[in-house]
Structure formats: C-alpha cells, structure tokens
Amino acid sequence: MEGSDPELGLVYYLFSRHGILPGDYYSRTQGEKDLLWALSSYEANKKAPPVPGGQDGEEHQTQKNKPPYLRAAEGALTRTRLHQG
C-alpha cells in the first residue's frame, strides 16, 4: 500500500528534504499543516520537470502525474479556501 497515504508522503518529504521530524509536523496546528502543504506544493511545482503536451506548445503537469502529496495539498488548500470564503 505504498503511496496510499498522501499525508504520510508529505511527512516523508518534509523529513527527507528539510529535516522536519514527523512528530514536529503532527504536533503543529491545522493552519500550520495547511501552510506546510501549500509550501511543499509550491516547491514541488517549481522543481518538477514539465510534462510535454501543454497547449500552444507549453508544457504542463497533469493531475494524474503529480505526486500524491501534491494532489492532496491542492485539495486541502481548496477546502481551506471554501471554509474561509
């Protein structure tokens, strides 16, 4: 079942790339977790290689080929925006 828990994928990413321990992540408030999702999503989009097949010759990243933590982060951000608006 590897890759089936997007939050665990994010925790691994934060630990392996930034040295943030899992306990540090899980002890944060929901708002801080949402911010970590957003920042990780931004960073992943900046570092991810572009995917061929965009409109007008541009390359884009489709939902299908995004990492699970990135898809989950975008979903969490959408839910947060809906609750705020």
Buried (B, 14 or more C-beta within 10 A) or exposed (E): EEEEBBBBBBBEBBBEEEEBEEEEBEEBEEEEBBBBBBEBBEBBEEEEEEEEEEEEEEEEBEEEEBBBBBBBBBEBBEEBEEEEE
